[in-house]
Structure formats: C-alpha cells, structure tokens
Amino acid sequence: MEKGGGLVYSPNEVKVYYNLPYPGVAPAYCRAKEIGPWETFEVEEQDDTSFTLLTCEGFYLTAEEGGGYGLSTNRKTAGEWERFYPIDGGLRTSGGYFLRSERGADRHMNCASTSIQSWETFEIVDLDPQAIVDPSSVSLRTIAAIRGAMWTVRGPWQYGPRPGDPTNITALEYIYSYGDPYGVGTIGSAFNLNLEQTSMIDTYKSWGYTHGAFGPITAQSYHGQYPDYFFTAPDTFDRWLDWLQMFWNNGIIPICFLHPDGASLDETKAIYEPLIRNNPRAQKLMRCIVPSGWEPAKYEWSSYTWAEYAKWGHDILPNALILIHTVPDVDAPGGTDALGDDNGRGNNNVWHTVAPHIHGWLTQSSAFDTPEVHGDPNHPEMTNYDNWTALFDKNNEKSYWNRFHNGYAGWPTNSLWGDEPIYIYAGEYCSYWSYWDNRPYDEGCAWGDRALSVGADGYFDAGSSDVPEKLDRAKGKPYHQKQLIK
C-alpha cells in the first residue's frame, strides 16, 4: 500500500490522507518484489469467512462502493466495503467483484473484475507472527530494566575508529549508515538488512543486550566517522520510525535521544512537534526517550530547563519512559540560565525540581580513565573505581541509592513513577575509552556488573549480568524493600 495507507481513490484525482494532492499515485500498487512494511497486512478474520486487511499505518483496505471501482486505504474502521472473501485463489469484495492487479505487475490495483483470471489470483504469505513487534503493550517496568552497551561491543565494521578491524565499535546508533537509510524494502533498509547490518545486530544481541541507543534525528556524526543523514522531514521521519520498528523486531528496545546538540528547547520542539504529536506510529514505537538528549550541558542549564525538557517529553509521548543523561561527574542536573539560577539551592533542591518529571537517570563518570588512582582527597583510601561503585551502593550512607530511596540530605524520593524514587543507572562509564583507546571489552562489563550488584537499576555501557525487572507496586507488592540508613 502506498505510504503504508491513508490514500483515497478518486476517479478524477488522488489525494492523500492529509488532503494534499498526490498526482499519478493510486492507493494500491502491485510492483514490489520484496516484502516491507507497505506490503505487510494484519489479517482480521470475520465471522462470515471474510477478513479485513489492516495496513502497517493502521488503515483498512477498502473496495469503494463494495467493488467495481478502485481501492482506498483511508478508513480507520471496518465495514462491508472492507471485507474480502477468499475464493479459488482470488479475493471477492462484498459487492461481488474481485481484487485485480492490472497487467499482472507494475500497475495499480482495483476491484473491477467479475471473474477470476491470472490477474485476479493472489497468494497470501503468512509471515512469522513474531516478525513485527507491537511495542505499545510492553510495560514501562520492562522497558526500565535497561541492559545495554552504548559503544563497547566489538566487530569488524566499515565505519568507526578502527574500520574493518575486529576491535572496531558496534555503534547501532548509526546502523542505517551501513545500508540504505531512506529505503523501503531495498537491501540495507530497515526491513531488509544487509549482511553487515544483520551481523551487527546478531553480535550485539549475542552478549544478551536488550537496549540500544538511537537518535537524534538530526545528522550528528561522531567526529565525522559516520555518514550524516537527516530524518527531519515527514517522509524521512517515517523511515526513522522504520528503524525503530527494526530494533523492536530484533528484541532491542531503542532508547531515543531527542535534543540536537546546541538546540534550544523551542528549537527542539519545532523539530519534533509536527512529527510526533498526533502520530500514532511514533506514539507506539518511541517508548523510551531522553528528551534532553546526549549530555546537553554541565552548568549551562538550570534545573528548570532540565525539568521543562522532561515535562515536554512526557506531554508529547505520554506512554514513554522519560530519562535524562548528564555529563561526567555531576551529582545533579542544575546550573544557571534564563529560566533560573541554582546557585546556593543545593543538589537536593535541584533534584526536587527535576525528579518528579523523570523515570530515571543515566549517570556518567570519568573514573574509567584512571580507575586505580586515589583521586578524592575526602576519601584517600578509596580509588576512583571504589568511589564510582559507592554511588550505587545501597549500603553506603551517601550513595545515590540512599539519597533517592531514603531521602538522605533532603533528596526527593518521588518521581514520574509516583511515590517511588527515580531509577539510577550506570549509564556511561567506558564507551569513550573503548572507542578511542580500545580498552578491553571485559573490563567495561565488569564495571556494569559491579554497579548492578550493589544497587544500580541497570547499565547502558556494557555488562554480562541479567537486569531484573522491578515489581510494580500497583500489583500488590513493593518493587523493593527499603533499607533504613541514617
């Protein structure tokens, strides 16, 4: 179905769902040699041996007037005109006409025939029901059990710091760069991965990872080592959503970073609002987002700006997990800008501004640079690695865990979850050194495992341990048992 649906047949002109002219294109063609999203339908069986055909965009295939004319894909509900009856290899409409592919191929489809010949014969290919995943029913608790490896898994890919070398980095964020970013059904596009892309996915999954980084939709190649592609127009954003669907289909939950580097909140909204708001497909696929993007600021943003990004993200995607990602070695997302001044407020009050609007925090640390150095004069007996681990340790009085779970030093114990603390993730700790210095993969895994074992809610930069899903309080059990640490 052209555009995946939303087109209406007219004998004089063809218009798309948005009521804009689209000359020369009918709603249905029979010219693709490969199966992609536009060639995929959900078959809904009816109680009279008929069935309806639902496109990937949620529209029904319609035989206008019950047959005798053209086909449309602009209905969101099914009636008699949307019913098709399988008969002798053909599909009969409610009015007694048969679905027909003109000249057998490469021409539009209609339902004007009253008998079955070769042009009225179709084979229905039953796809694996697991092939296309609907993430709308995946719980936030499942999504929140983050187990990922940002830029640490190795493989001999053509782009990255060591092209073609087995120690090169698997950056799934740029997987479209290895094929046809904007293609539909072509080799190297989202639903027809090439061998290199397939190998990247398989390699990443072989380590047990369930989450991956993706975005933003503006071209932001890392130090020019990956080709730039923009997904900011409606048609290219549809392809970006294809890539999200690809991740879901392969068992990887995409964590979508939205804010482009250097953009203001208003500029970020201007990019995404027309694409996401009232877009059912975006609502379904974008279930985990970082509205403020990759480490956007150190002290250049106030906590009020951080909160505004999070509130906007929750408003535009109300069913998504809302996260923030900070620069290395900061204890709170605060600073000074036009919206406010956090100087003198204390980290506890900074977090009281932000925490109610997020589900979790992807922390970042530079301790991996010199892990054995005793770098904190306040704790001369502890190495940088020890101090990093202590941040997540539920048995450490001053840890993030104790501050958010028990309110130590006046920190908030609520969040977007409600009367529960934010999730604290070992977000980024080894990717930089894995990328540039080729530090051992197992070293990063050990860090992720250690953080998880002492109290982190997940990791996003390598690890080998399973990340448990927390129980939901609404189901009758607390998701954790508080430890009273004073």
C-alpha positions in Angstrom: 0.0 0.0 0.0 1.5 3.4 -1.0 2.7 5.3 2.1 1.5 2.4 4.2 -2.1 3.6 4.0 -4.0 6.9 4.2 -4.7 7.2 0.5 -8.2 7.5 -1.0 -9.3 6.5 -4.5 -11.0 9.1 -6.7 -11.7 8.7 -10.5 -10.6 12.3 -11.1 -7.7 12.9 -8.7 -5.9 11.1 -5.9 -5.5 12.7 -2.5 -3.5 11.6 0.5 -4.8 11.4 4.0 -3.5 14.9 4.8 -5.7 16.2 1.9 -2.8 17.2 -0.3 -2.6 16.4 -4.0 -0.5 13.4 -4.9 -0.8 13.2 -8.7 -0.2 9.9 -10.5 -0.3 7.7 -7.5 -3.1 5.3 -6.7 -3.7 3.9 -3.2 -2.6 0.4 -4.1 0.0 -0.9 -6.4 1.4 -4.4 -7.2 5.0 -3.7 -8.1 7.2 -4.6 -5.1 9.5 -7.6 -5.4 10.3 -7.7 -1.7 8.1 -7.6 1.4 8.4 -4.5 3.5 6.0 -2.6 5.8 3.9 -1.3 2.9 3.5 -4.9 1.7 2.5 -6.2 5.1 -1.1 -6.5 6.4 -2.7 -7.7 9.5 -5.4 -10.2 8.6 -8.5 -9.8 10.8 -10.8 -12.8 10.4 -14.6 -12.1 10.5 -17.5 -14.4 11.4 -18.7 -14.9 7.8 -15.5 -16.4 6.3 -14.3 -13.0 5.2 -11.4 -11.0 6.6 -10.2 -7.4 6.6 -6.7 -6.2 5.7 -5.1 -3.6 8.0 -2.0 -1.7 6.7 1.1 -1.0 8.7 -0.1 2.5 9.4 -3.5 1.4 10.8 -5.7 1.9 7.8 -8.1 -0.7 6.2 -8.0 -1.7 2.6 -11.4 -0.6 1.1 -13.2 -1.6 -2.0 -15.0 1.6 -2.8 -18.8 1.1 -3.2 -18.2 -2.6 -2.4 -16.3 -3.1 -5.7 -16.5 -2.1 -9.3 -14.1 0.8 -8.8 -10.8 1.5 -7.1 -9.2 0.7 -3.8 -8.6 3.1 -0.9 -6.7 2.9 2.4 -8.1 5.8 4.3 -10.5 4.1 6.7 -9.7 3.6 10.4 -12.8 1.4 11.0 -14.0 -1.6 9.0 -17.4 -2.1 7.4 -18.8 -4.1 4.5 -16.5 -2.4 1.9 -13.5 -3.5 3.9 -14.4 -7.2 3.8 -12.8 -9.6 1.4 -13.8 -13.3 0.8 -11.1 -15.8 -0.3 -12.5 -17.8 -3.3 -10.4 -20.0 -5.6 -7.2 -18.0 -5.1 -9.0 -14.7 -5.5 -10.3 -12.1 -3.1 -14.0 -11.2 -3.7 -15.5 -7.9 -2.4 -18.8 -7.6 -0.6 -20.3 -6.4 -3.9 -19.2 -9.5 -5.9 -16.1 -8.0 -7.6 -12.5 -9.4 -7.4 -9.3 -7.8 -6.4 -7.2 -7.3 -9.6 -3.6 -6.3 -10.4 -3.6 -4.6 -13.8 -1.3 -6.2 -16.4 -0.1 -8.6 -13.7 2.6 -6.4 -12.3 3.9 -2.8 -12.0 0.4 -1.3 -12.3 -2.2 -0.2 -9.9 -4.8 -2.5 -8.3 -8.5 -2.2 -8.4 -11.6 -4.4 -7.8 -13.5 -4.0 -11.1 -13.4 -7.6 -12.3 -16.3 -10.1 -12.0 -14.3 -13.3 -12.7 -11.0 -14.8 -11.6 -8.1 -15.0 -14.1 -4.4 -14.8 -13.5 -4.5 -11.1 -12.7 -7.1 -11.8 -10.0 -5.1 -14.5 -8.3 -3.1 -13.8 -5.2 -1.0 -15.8 -2.8 -1.2 -14.8 0.9 2.3 -15.1 2.5 1.9 -15.9 6.2 4.7 -14.0 7.9 6.1 -15.1 11.2 3.8 -13.5 13.8 6.8 -12.6 15.9 8.4 -10.7 12.9 6.6 -7.5 13.6 6.5 -6.5 17.2 3.9 -4.1 18.6 5.7 -2.3 21.5 2.6 -0.5 22.7 1.8 -3.3 25.1 5.3 -3.5 26.6 5.2 -2.3 30.2 7.3 0.6 31.4 8.8 -1.7 34.1 10.1 -4.0 31.3 11.5 -1.0 29.4 13.1 0.3 32.6 15.2 -2.8 33.1 17.9 -1.3 30.9 20.7 -3.6 29.8 22.8 -2.1 27.0 26.2 -1.5 25.6 26.4 2.0 24.2 29.6 1.9 22.2 31.5 -1.1 23.6 30.6 -4.3 21.6 33.3 -5.1 19.0 33.1 -6.1 15.4 34.9 -5.5 12.0 32.5 -2.9 10.6 33.3 -0.4 7.9 32.7 2.7 10.0 34.2 3.7 13.3 37.6 4.3 14.9 39.2 1.1 13.5 37.4 0.3 10.2 37.5 -3.4 9.3 39.3 -4.4 12.5 37.6 -6.9 14.8 38.2 -4.4 17.7 36.1 -1.8 16.0 33.0 -0.5 17.7 29.4 -1.6 17.2 27.5 1.7 17.1 23.9 0.7 16.5 23.0 4.4 16.7 24.3 4.6 13.1 23.2 1.2 11.7 21.3 2.9 8.9 24.7 4.3 7.6 25.7 0.8 6.7 23.0 0.4 4.1 20.1 2.4 2.7 18.9 4.8 5.4 15.8 6.0 3.5 14.9 2.8 1.6 11.7 0.8 1.8 12.3 -2.9 1.1 15.6 -2.3 -0.6 18.7 -4.2 0.6 20.2 -2.3 3.5 16.9 -0.7 4.6 15.2 -1.2 7.9 13.2 -4.2 6.9 15.8 -5.8 4.6 19.1 -5.5 6.4 22.2 -6.3 4.5 24.8 -8.9 5.8 26.8 -6.4 7.7 23.8 -4.8 9.4 22.5 -8.3 10.3 25.8 -9.3 11.7 25.9 -6.1 13.8 22.5 -6.8 15.3 23.4 -10.5 15.9 26.7 -9.6 17.5 25.1 -7.1 19.8 22.4 -9.5 20.9 24.8 -12.4 21.4 26.0 -10.6 24.5 22.5 -10.5 26.0 21.8 -6.8 25.5 18.2 -5.7 25.4 18.5 -1.9 24.9 20.3 0.3 22.4 20.9 4.0 21.8 19.3 5.8 18.8 19.0 9.4 17.7 18.7 12.3 17.4 17.0 12.6 14.0 19.5 15.4 13.0 22.7 14.3 11.4 25.3 14.3 14.2 28.1 12.1 13.1 30.7 11.3 15.8 33.9 13.1 14.8 33.0 12.7 11.1 33.5 8.9 11.3 29.9 8.0 10.2 27.9 9.4 7.2 25.4 12.2 8.1 21.7 11.6 7.4 18.8 13.8 8.4 15.4 12.4 9.3 13.6 15.7 10.0 11.1 15.7 7.1 7.8 13.8 7.4 8.9 11.2 4.8 12.4 10.7 6.2 11.0 10.6 9.8 8.8 7.7 8.7 12.0 5.9 7.7 13.5 6.7 11.1 10.4 5.1 12.6 11.1 2.1 10.4 14.5 1.7 12.1 12.8 1.9 15.5 10.5 -0.9 14.4 13.5 -2.9 13.2 15.1 -2.7 16.7 11.8 -3.8 18.3 11.5 -6.7 15.9 15.0 -7.8 16.8 14.4 -7.7 20.5 16.2 -4.5 21.2 14.4 -1.6 22.9 15.6 1.7 21.3 16.4 4.5 23.7 15.7 7.6 21.7 17.8 10.7 22.3 15.9 13.7 21.0 17.6 17.1 21.7 20.1 18.0 19.0 23.4 19.4 20.2 23.2 23.1 20.6 19.5 23.5 20.1 17.3 25.4 22.5 14.1 23.9 23.9 12.0 25.9 21.4 14.1 24.7 18.5 13.9 21.1 19.7 10.1 21.4 20.0 9.9 22.9 16.5 11.7 19.9 15.0 9.7 17.2 16.8 6.2 18.5 17.4 5.0 18.2 13.8 6.5 14.7 13.5 5.5 13.1 16.8 2.4 14.7 18.3 -0.8 13.0 17.0 1.4 10.5 15.1 0.1 7.0 16.2 3.2 5.2 14.9 5.6 7.5 16.8 3.5 7.0 19.9 3.7 3.3 19.5 7.4 3.0 18.7 9.0 5.7 20.8 8.5 4.1 24.2 11.8 5.2 25.8 13.1 8.7 25.3 15.8 11.1 26.5 14.1 14.4 25.7 17.1 16.5 26.6 19.4 14.3 24.5 23.1 13.4 25.0 24.8 15.2 27.9 23.4 18.6 26.9 25.0 20.8 29.5 27.1 20.9 32.6 26.2 24.0 34.5 24.8 26.0 31.5 21.2 24.7 32.1 19.3 25.3 35.2 17.2 22.6 36.8 14.1 24.4 35.5 15.3 23.8 31.9 16.0 20.2 32.6 12.5 19.9 34.0 10.9 21.6 31.1 12.5 19.2 28.6 11.3 16.2 30.7 7.7 17.7 31.0 7.6 18.3 27.3 8.8 14.8 26.5 6.1 13.3 28.8 3.5 15.6 27.2 4.3 14.7 23.6 4.9 10.9 24.4 2.8 10.2 27.5 3.4 6.4 27.2 7.2 6.6 27.1 9.8 6.1 29.8 11.4 9.5 30.4 15.2 9.6 31.1 18.0 12.2 31.4 21.7 11.8 30.5 24.2 14.0 32.2 27.9 14.9 31.6 30.5 13.1 33.6 30.9 13.6 37.3 28.0 15.8 38.2 25.7 15.0 41.1 22.6 16.9 39.9 21.2 18.5 36.7 21.5 22.1 37.7 23.1 25.4 36.8 22.2 28.9 35.6 20.3 30.1 32.5 17.3 32.3 31.6 14.8 30.1 33.4 16.6 30.0 36.7 19.6 30.1 38.9 20.5 27.0 41.0 23.5 28.6 42.8 23.1 28.1 46.5 20.0 25.9 46.2 21.8 22.6 46.9 21.7 19.4 44.9 18.6 18.2 46.9 16.5 21.2 45.7 17.8 20.8 42.2 16.6 17.2 42.2 13.3 18.3 43.8 12.8 20.4 40.6 13.7 17.6 38.1 12.9 14.2 39.7 9.1 14.4 39.6 9.2 14.6 35.8 11.5 11.7 35.0 11.6 7.9 35.5 15.4 7.5 35.5 18.9 9.0 35.3 21.6 7.7 33.0 24.6 8.8 35.1 28.1 9.3 33.5 31.5 9.1 35.1 35.2 9.6 34.0 36.5 7.2 36.7 37.3 4.6 34.0 40.1 6.9 32.7 42.2 6.2 35.8 40.4 3.6 37.9 43.3 2.8 40.3 44.1 6.4 41.2 43.1 7.7 44.6 41.6 10.9 43.3 39.2 12.0 46.0 41.0 13.8 48.9 37.9 13.3 51.1 38.4 9.5 50.8 42.1 9.0 50.3 41.7 5.3 51.0 39.4 4.8 48.0 40.3 4.5 44.3 38.3 6.2 41.6 36.7 2.8 40.9 35.7 2.5 44.6 34.2 5.9 44.6 32.2 5.2 41.4 30.9 1.9 42.8 29.9 3.7 46.1 27.5 5.9 44.2 25.2 3.0 43.6 25.8 1.1 46.8 22.6 0.7 48.9 24.8 0.1 51.9 26.6 3.4 51.6 25.1 6.2 53.5 25.9 8.9 50.9 25.1 6.9 47.8 22.7 8.0 45.1 20.7 4.9 46.1 20.3 6.0 49.7 19.6 9.6 48.8 16.8 8.8 46.4 15.4 5.8 48.3 15.5 7.1 51.8 15.8 10.9 51.3 19.3 11.3 52.7 20.3 15.0 52.8 16.8 16.0 51.8 16.8 14.4 48.3 13.5 13.6 46.8 12.1 10.1 47.0 9.3 10.6 44.3 9.5 10.6 40.6 7.4 10.3 37.5 6.6 6.8 38.8 4.7 8.5 41.6 5.6 7.8 45.2 8.8 6.0 44.2 12.4 7.1 43.5 13.9 7.5 40.1 15.8 4.6 38.6 19.6 5.1 38.9 21.5 3.7 36.0 25.2 3.2 35.4 24.7 5.0 32.2 28.1 5.7 30.6 31.4 4.8 32.0 33.6 3.1 29.4 32.5 3.9 25.9 34.9 6.8 25.4 37.9 4.7 26.3 36.6 1.6 24.4 36.2 3.7 21.3 39.4 5.7 21.3 41.8 3.6 23.4 40.5 0.1 22.6 40.2 -0.7 26.3 39.2 -4.4 26.9 35.5 -5.2 26.4 35.5 -7.4 29.5 36.8 -4.5 31.6 33.7 -2.5 30.9 31.5 -5.5 31.5 33.0 -5.9 35.0 32.1 -2.3 35.8 28.5 -2.7 34.7 28.1 -5.9 36.6 29.6 -4.4 39.8 27.3 -1.4 39.7 24.3 -3.6 39.2 25.3 -5.9 42.1 25.5 -3.1 44.6 22.3 -1.3 43.8 22.1 0.2 40.2 18.9 -0.3 38.4 20.6 -1.2 35.2 23.6 -0.4 33.0 23.9 1.1 29.5 27.7 0.8 28.7 28.5 -3.0 28.9 27.9 -5.8 31.4 27.1 -9.5 31.4 24.5 -9.8 34.2 20.8 -10.0 33.7 18.9 -6.9 34.8 15.9 -7.8 36.8 12.5 -6.1 36.2 11.1 -4.5 39.3 7.7 -5.4 40.5 5.0 -2.8 40.2 3.6 -1.6 43.5 0.2 -1.4 41.8 0.3 -5.3 41.6 0.3 -5.6 45.4 4.0 -5.9 46.1 6.6 -3.2 46.7 9.2 -3.1 43.9 11.9 -3.1 46.5 12.4 -3.2 50.3 13.8 0.0 51.7 16.8 -0.2 53.9 16.7 2.4 56.6 20.1 4.1 56.6 20.5 7.3 58.5 
